[in-house]
């Protein structure tokens, strides 16, 4: 019976363990560097590539769906969805 009390009913051990875990999590969250997410994605500069932009313009003029063209840009330029969409919008606006 003494063993059961020492392992399962030792509330101080449970309190100390959970408190320690919570303190470690709070310190970890406070020390994690915060990205400036509002500005970081807006400031991406993509180098001009005339040959690639001509390929994209050709795809647009041939009636390809916007989604397919954006997928193509993502694959070829290794960009995220938002950056590929911005790149597509810039090319589409310049061709009109």
Secondary structure by P-SEA (a helix, b strand, c coil): caaaaacccaaaaaaaaaaaaaaaaaaaaaaccccccccccccccccccaaaaaaaaaaaaacccaaaaaaaaaaaacccaaaaaaaaaaaaaaac
